Amino acid sequence: MNANPQFLATTAQVDEAAIQALPNSRKIYVTGSRPDLRVPMREISQADTPAMFGSEKNPPIYVYDTSGAYTDPEVRIDIRSGLAPIRAAWINERADTEELAGPSSAYGVERFHDPKLQSLRFNLQRKPRRAVAGKNVTQMYYARQGIVTPEMEYVAIRENQRRAEYLEQLKQSGPQGAKLAAMMGRQHAGHSFGASIPQEITPEFVREEIAHGRAIIPAKINHLEIEPMIIGRNFLVKINANIGNSAVTSSIGEEVEKMTWAIRWGGDTVMDLSTGKHIHETREWIIRNSPVPIGT
């Protein structure tokens, strides 16, 4: 942090290299049961398979994509504004949270009114939220009430990665594709070690796993920019990336840059282990620009 004292909120910008298109692929969205439930995936194109007479077309492969809006050419990235609050409507509709006038902790209030931090502070236009008195706003609580939230539907679509559509396209591509589809549908029994992963992940399966305490969706009510993801033994393996400044080096801009590179290369969650100055301001910038859960 001390090595780069020139960071200014008014001139902050994303690393252009971190938002360049990835080769032979494109960002797509799979829409759920409502228009604002758009699940990102990466569609990777494949070369044709040579055959005795010509070639067979291979359908694109769909893979999990953690890079957020940074790899969407239709989105203009401005880290001074942060990412779109895609969960705002979902949280408002549940009517179990309320806005605060501002930061509620003594530490937060003190820093908010410190004029020396004005040039570093993220200009957040919305107010923080908290649970209404007597309400529980966790995904586990909703799951145990039998409620399938938009977050649960989102992760169900995300975990499936359009496998059913891909196998069907593979079957239709030709004899070789049909053979591959049949092979991909088989799996060695192995040893489950207690896991029980179905062929298709449904929103109800997600709800049940959370209700039984076998999975979690880390999605705080004040991190509206999150693209929901799930962690649990019956779901895809997730990768955590660690970042952080020190008392010797790094700036707020560099920490945001680390986060964007971490998610570009597949980080499902990011832990900020900063020990330097302005940790509170640094984390606010990271959270407002992160589509993945942030921990400390």
ZIHU-V128842 format. One record per helix or strand of 2 or more residues. SS is the DSSP state (H for helix, E for strand). FROM is the first residue (numbers start at 1). LEN is the number of residues. If there is no record, write none. Layout:
SS | FROM | LEN
SS | FROM | LEN
This chain:
H | 2 | 3
H | 9 | 3
H | 16 | 4
E | 25 | 7
E | 38 | 7
E | 49 | 2
E | 55 | 2
E | 61 | 4
H | 68 | 4
H | 88 | 7
E | 97 | 3
H | 106 | 7
H | 115 | 3
E | 129 | 3
H | 139 | 6
H | 150 | 11
H | 163 | 10
H | 175 | 10
H | 203 | 9
E | 215 | 2
E | 231 | 2
E | 240 | 4
H | 252 | 13
E | 269 | 4
H | 279 | 10
E | 293 | 3
